[in-house]
């Protein structure tokens, strides 16, 4: 049942954002059960993503008062305010045992690629970071926003710039186990909550969560009665 500020996972799964409609889905005969992947960092499970850097700074600077007042638009307001203060870090990544070095303003470990449903903004669009990301592929995607795109997260949050050419310029990898160390250390968030971690090791749990969803939005291979 959706209850967060942006309800990103409900959008990913096609679950109605209205609580009454979501209850009707559960009690009706147009639903199926879908097994989806989740990620974990040992002591915590995440459904959408973990991020370090600019996106986590936006979460940190968005108060509950702002979210209660403006909803998802509160993140856009925070993004615009802090964009000039963003500083790059060096990310030491280990993806399925392979060591990778990258530099940028944000590093994301993604299970669901939907960035924001942008409720209340012009077009009410759904922004998907990567067209190939799936919540049933048994993989986590890793994105690093390089220095040349300092405004990337703010652009998405404000729905100002969305284009495949921008997404294609991001650094991207996939794997089952991902470790990230930022130097210097950056703020870190997990599914919209700040955590006091300077490094993370995330693992995927394939098909670990069974969720009731509308039958109309589920690929036949993912659905069970």
GUFIDREN-18594 format. One record per residue: x, y, z of N, C-alpha, C in turn; residue in one letter. Coordinates in steps of 0.05 Angstrom, whole numbers, padded with zeros to 5 digits, always signed. Last residue first. Example, Ala and Ser with C-alpha at 12.3 -4.5 7.8 and 13.67 -1.06 7.14 Angstrom:
2
+00257-00045+00142+00273-00021+00143+00258+00001+00157S/+00264-00114+00156+00246-00090+00156+00264-00066+00156A/
***
This chain:
225
-00013-00341-00196-00040-00337-00185-00039-00327-00156X/+00042-00302-00221+00032-00327-00210+00005-00322-00198X/+00084-00272-00271+00058-00273-00256+00053-00301-00246X/+00126-00267-00306+00130-00259-00278+00106-00264-00260X/+00110-00281-00356+00130-00298-00343+00134-00292-00314X/+00074-00239-00371+00064-00266-00364+00084-00283-00349X/+00087-00177-00340+00094-00196-00361+00085-00223-00353X/+00035-00137-00314+00055-00157-00308+00061-00174-00332X/-00009-00105-00317+00018-00092-00320+00041-00112-00317X/-00056-00132-00307-00053-00119-00333-00025-00108-00338X/-00058-00149-00254-00051-00168-00275-00044-00155-00301X/-00030-00108-00204-00050-00111-00225-00041-00131-00246X/-00002-00146-00148-00001-00124-00168-00024-00129-00188X/+00028-00165-00089+00003-00165-00104+00002-00141-00122X/+00093-00194-00086+00076-00170-00084+00051-00174-00100X/+00147-00224-00055+00123-00229-00070+00103-00206-00065X/+00217-00221-00058+00192-00208-00048+00169-00214-00066X/+00259-00245-00084+00256-00249-00055+00230-00239-00044X/+00281-00248-00136+00254-00258-00131+00247-00261-00102X/+00348-00244-00113+00330-00249-00136+00303-00260-00127X/+00377-00198-00080+00363-00222-00072+00342-00228-00094X/+00441-00168-00088+00414-00172-00098+00403-00198-00086X/+00479-00127-00043+00475-00153-00057+00446-00155-00066X/+00527-00077-00029+00500-00085-00035+00498-00111-00050X/+00565-00044+00014+00566-00068-00002+00537-00078-00005X/+00590+00023+00022+00569+00003+00022+00577-00022+00007X/+00616+00076+00063+00619+00056+00042+00597+00036+00044X/+00596+00108+00101+00615+00121+00082+00623+00101+00059X/+00533+00115+00129+00552+00097+00117+00570+00112+00098X/+00484+00130+00157+00511+00140+00164+00532+00120+00155X/+00430+00147+00114+00444+00127+00131+00473+00137+00135X/+00366+00175+00099+00395+00178+00103+00406+00157+00121X/+00318+00148+00056+00326+00152+00083+00356+00154+00085X/+00306+00135+00003+00297+00161+00013+00304+00166+00042X/+00331+00085-00005+00302+00088-00009+00291+00113+00005X/+00384+00110+00027+00373+00085+00019+00343+00087+00018X/+00440+00154+00019+00412+00149+00025+00404+00122+00014X/+00497+00189+00042+00487+00165+00030+00457+00162+00038X/+00547+00240+00031+00522+00231+00043+00511+00207+00028X/+00616+00217+00023+00592+00232+00015+00568+00223+00032X/+00688+00222+00031+00662+00210+00037+00639+00228+00030X/+00729+00240-00027+00722+00240+00002+00694+00228+00006X/+00713+00176-00040+00735+00191-00029+00735+00219-00042X/+00670+00120-00028+00673+00147-00039+00696+00161-00025X/+00661+00054-00047+00675+00072-00028+00679+00099-00041X/+00619+00001-00058+00625+00028-00065+00638+00042-00042X/+00605-00063-00086+00616-00048-00063+00624-00020-00074X/+00556-00108-00105+00569-00083-00112+00579-00070-00086X/+00534-00166-00138+00545-00155-00113+00561-00130-00119X/+00515-00172-00189+00499-00184-00167+00509-00174-00139X/+00512-00118-00238+00524-00140-00223+00507-00150-00201X/+00530-00068-00287+00510-00085-00273+00525-00108-00259X/+00544+00002-00301+00552-00026-00299+00529-00042-00286X/+00557+00065-00331+00537+00044-00323+00550+00017-00323X/+00559+00135-00333+00575+00110-00331+00557+00089-00319X/+00521+00173-00381+00527+00164-00354+00544+00139-00355X/+00504+00182-00432+00531+00192-00425+00539+00185-00397X/+00453+00164-00436+00474+00148-00449+00502+00157-00441X/+00424+00205-00413+00426+00180-00399+00449+00163-00410X/+00429+00244-00454+00440+00249-00428+00444+00223-00413X/+00403+00220-00497+00431+00227-00500+00444+00232-00473X/+00350+00214-00479+00367+00190-00480+00396+00197-00483X/+00329+00263-00431+00335+00255-00459+00353+00231-00459X/+00304+00315-00397+00302+00286-00398+00307+00278-00427X/+00304+00369-00358+00319+00357-00379+00317+00327-00377X/+00265+00382-00320+00273+00402-00339+00287+00390-00363X/+00244+00358-00275+00233+00350-00300+00241+00370-00322X/+00269+00366-00227+00252+00388-00236+00239+00382-00263X/+00298+00319-00223+00279+00326-00202+00260+00348-00210X/+00330+00320-00268+00309+00300-00266+00288+00308-00246X/+00362+00364-00254+00346+00365-00279+00324+00345-00278X/+00387+00346-00208+00369+00368-00206+00351+00370-00231X/+00418+00305-00231+00398+00298-00212+00377+00321-00209X/+00451+00337-00268+00435+00314-00276+00412+00309-00257X/+00487+00378-00261+00458+00385-00258+00440+00361-00264X/+00537+00357-00272+00531+00365-00245+00501+00369-00241X/+00562+00329-00315+00533+00330-00312+00525+00336-00284X/+00616+00325-00315+00605+00341-00336+00575+00344-00333X/+00629+00288-00276+00631+00316-00269+00617+00334-00290X/+00580+00233-00281+00607+00245-00282+00606+00276-00278X/+00545+00191-00242+00541+00215-00257+00567+00230-00258X/+00542+00122-00246+00558+00144-00236+00553+00168-00254X/+00504+00066-00229+00506+00090-00246+00524+00110-00231X/+00490-00002-00232+00507+00018-00219+00510+00041-00239X/+00438-00049-00219+00452-00031-00238+00467-00010-00222X/+00434-00116-00200+00434-00088-00192+00449-00072-00213X/+00395-00173-00221+00419-00156-00222+00413-00129-00209X/+00350-00204-00231+00371-00215-00213+00396-00199-00213X/+00308-00183-00259+00331-00194-00275+00353-00206-00258X/+00264-00157-00240+00263-00186-00240+00287-00198-00255X/+00264-00104-00248+00263-00113-00220+00261-00143-00218X/+00310-00078-00296+00287-00095-00290+00288-00103-00260X/+00335-00031-00343+00335-00041-00315+00308-00056-00310X/+00335-00008-00393+00340-00037-00391+00338-00048-00363X/+00329+00047-00391+00307+00031-00402+00310+00002-00399X/+00343+00084-00332+00354+00066-00353+00331+00049-00364X/+00310+00121-00305+00338+00126-00309+00351+00109-00331X/+00249+00147-00322+00263+00122-00318+00293+00126-00324X/+00197+00185-00298+00224+00187-00308+00239+00161-00301X/+00133+00200-00316+00149+00181-00302+00177+00181-00314X/+00099+00265-00311+00112+00243-00325+00126+00224-00306X/+00064+00309-00310+00060+00286-00291+00074+00261-00301X/+00063+00355-00339+00064+00330-00354+00060+00305-00337X/+00092+00392-00288+00080+00392-00315+00084+00366-00329X/+00080+00360-00224+00096+00375-00242+00084+00374-00270X/+00049+00325-00195+00045+00353-00191+00062+00371-00209X/+00095+00273-00192+00067+00282-00187+00066+00312-00181X/+00142+00247-00208+00138+00275-00214+00109+00284-00211X/+00160+00197-00199+00135+00199-00214+00128+00227-00221X/+00230+00186-00209+00209+00201-00195+00184+00200-00212X/+00260+00142-00227+00272+00163-00211+00251+00178-00195X/+00260+00074-00238+00243+00098-00237+00254+00118-00218X/+00291+00029-00235+00302+00052-00249+00284+00076-00249X/+00306-00011-00179+00285+00000-00196+00295+00025-00209X/+00358-00019-00161+00341-00042-00166+00318-00034-00184X/+00422+00011-00163+00393+00013-00171+00381-00015-00173X/+00464+00055-00136+00461+00026-00139+00431+00021-00140X/+00497+00114-00158+00472+00100-00151+00475+00070-00155X/+00535+00170-00144+00537+00141-00151+00511+00128-00140X/+00550+00235-00165+00531+00217-00153+00537+00189-00162X/+00593+00261-00187+00578+00275-00166+00558+00257-00151X/+00655+00226-00201+00630+00239-00207+00617+00252-00183X/+00698+00176-00226+00696+00201-00212+00669+00214-00220X/+00720+00108-00215+00705+00128-00230+00702+00153-00213X/+00748+00044-00221+00751+00071-00210+00735+00090-00228X/+00736-00024-00204+00732-00002-00223+00735+00024-00208X/+00748-00093-00199+00753-00067-00188+00751-00046-00210X/+00704-00148-00195+00720-00131-00213+00723-00103-00201X/+00669-00175-00161+00697-00180-00159+00715-00163-00177X/+00619-00152-00174+00624-00181-00178+00654-00187-00179X/+00651-00094-00170+00626-00105-00181+00631-00134-00189X/+00673-00043-00133+00679-00071-00138+00653-00085-00146X/+00696+00024-00140+00675+00004-00143+00687-00024-00145X/+00710+00083-00114+00724+00057-00117+00702+00035-00117X/+00701+00147-00136+00687+00123-00128+00704+00098-00134X/+00716+00210-00116+00727+00187-00130+00714+00163-00119X/+00669+00264-00122+00684+00245-00107+00696+00224-00126X/+00652+00335-00130+00656+00307-00140+00671+00290-00120X/+00601+00373-00098+00629+00368-00102+00633+00339-00111X/+00551+00423-00100+00558+00395-00104+00588+00393-00110X/+00532+00474-00097+00550+00465-00075+00560+00437-00079X/+00496+00483-00137+00522+00497-00139+00542+00487-00118X/+00450+00454-00120+00465+00445-00143+00493+00458-00145X/+00416+00467-00078+00442+00456-00071+00460+00450-00095X/+00367+00487-00099+00382+00503-00079+00411+00493-00076X/+00349+00448-00133+00356+00474-00145+00374+00489-00125X/+00337+00408-00095+00356+00404-00116+00367+00430-00128X/+00295+00430-00065+00321+00425-00052+00343+00422-00073X/+00256+00430-00104+00264+00455-00092+00291+00452-00078X/+00251+00375-00114+00260+00393-00136+00270+00419-00124X/+00230+00357-00066+00257+00348-00075+00268+00366-00096X/+00180+00380-00066+00199+00389-00046+00228+00380-00054X/+00149+00353-00102+00161+00378-00111+00182+00388-00092X/+00126+00312-00074+00150+00306-00089+00164+00331-00099X/+00098+00355-00025+00100+00329-00037+00126+00326-00051X/+00093+00404+00001+00095+00404-00028+00096+00377-00041X/+00084+00392+00056+00072+00416+00044+00071+00413+00014X/+00113+00347+00069+00085+00348+00076+00070+00370+00061X/+00163+00364+00052+00150+00342+00038+00121+00341+00044X/+00174+00406+00088+00172+00412+00060+00157+00390+00045X/+00175+00376+00136+00156+00398+00133+00152+00405+00103X/+00218+00342+00128+00191+00330+00129+00170+00352+00125X/+00265+00374+00083+00254+00369+00109+00226+00355+00106X/+00319+00360+00046+00290+00362+00042+00276+00354+00069X/+00372+00351+00051+00363+00378+00054+00333+00382+00050X/+00377+00296+00042+00385+00307+00068+00373+00335+00073X/+00362+00292-00011+00346+00279+00009+00351+00292+00037X/+00405+00319-00034+00378+00329-00038+00360+00318-00016X/+00447+00286-00019+00447+00313-00009+00419+00325-00011X/+00435+00242-00051+00432+00239-00022+00432+00267-00009X/+00447+00264-00101+00420+00256-00095+00415+00253-00065X/+00504+00275-00095+00485+00296-00099+00456+00288-00093X/+00525+00221-00054+00531+00246-00067+00507+00264-00071X/+00498+00156-00066+00517+00173-00052+00519+00199-00068X/+00441+00113-00060+00457+00133-00074+00475+00148-00055X/+00402+00056-00073+00420+00070-00055+00436+00090-00071X/+00334+00042-00092+00362+00047-00097+00376+00058-00072X/+00285+00005-00082+00290+00022-00105+00320+00026-00109X/+00287-00029-00038+00271-00036-00061+00279-00020-00086X/+00332-00057+00011+00322-00034-00005+00307-00045-00029X/+00346-00075+00079+00337-00083+00052+00327-00058+00037X/+00402-00078+00123+00378-00064+00113+00372-00074+00085X/+00447-00104+00138+00427-00099+00159+00402-00085+00149X/+00465-00116+00081+00471-00131+00106+00449-00128+00126X/+00441-00087+00043+00468-00079+00051+00475-00092+00077X/+00402-00115-00011+00408-00111+00017+00436-00101+00021X/+00346-00112-00057+00375-00110-00051+00378-00108-00021X/+00299-00155-00091+00306-00133-00072+00336-00133-00068X/+00257-00173-00146+00283-00172-00133+00283-00151-00111X/+00191-00203-00141+00210-00183-00151+00236-00185-00134X/+00137-00239-00163+00162-00241-00147+00182-00222-00158X/+00069-00223-00160+00094-00221-00175+00118-00222-00156X/+00004-00246-00165+00027-00243-00147+00052-00243-00164X/-00051-00207-00191-00033-00230-00191-00011-00225-00171X/-00119-00183-00198-00091-00181-00188-00077-00208-00191X/-00173-00179-00204-00156-00171-00227-00127-00169-00219X/-00211-00187-00165-00202-00211-00180-00185-00203-00204X/-00201-00151-00102-00215-00157-00127-00203-00182-00140X/-00172-00137-00059-00196-00152-00053-00211-00161-00079X/-00129-00109-00080-00123-00132-00064-00148-00150-00061X/-00156-00066-00105-00139-00084-00121-00135-00110-00106X/-00178-00039-00062-00196-00053-00081-00181-00072-00099X/-00132-00018-00041-00147-00037-00026-00166-00053-00044X/-00120+00019-00082-00101-00003-00076-00114-00025-00060X/-00162+00053-00077-00160+00037-00102-00140+00014-00098X/-00150+00075-00027-00175+00060-00031-00173+00043-00056X/-00101+00102-00038-00102+00080-00019-00127+00063-00023X/-00074+00117-00101-00096+00122-00083-00100+00097-00065X/-00037+00094-00134-00028+00112-00114-00049+00119-00093X/-00041+00025-00154-00053+00052-00153-00042+00069-00130X/+00016-00007-00180-00003-00006-00158-00015+00022-00156X/+00056-00014-00217+00029-00008-00227+00008-00008-00206X/+00108-00018-00201+00092-00042-00201+00064-00038-00211X/+00127+00034-00204+00141+00013-00218+00124-00012-00221X/+00092+00059-00168+00091+00066-00197+00105+00044-00214X/+00109+00036-00121+00081+00031-00130+00078+00038-00160X/+00160+00057-00119+00157+00028-00124+00129+00022-00132X/+00150+00112-00109+00164+00103-00133+00159+00074-00139X/+00124+00150-00075+00111+00124-00082+00124+00111-00107X/+00139+00199-00056+00138+00196-00085+00125+00170-00093X/+00128+00194+00000+00126+00220-00014+00122+00216-00044X/+00090+00133+00015+00113+00151+00016+00108+00177+00001X/+00051+00096+00011+00048+00115+00032+00071+00135+00034X/+00016+00042-00020+00033+00065-00023+00029+00085+00000X/+00017-00024+00000+00000+00000+00000+00018+00025+00000X/
***
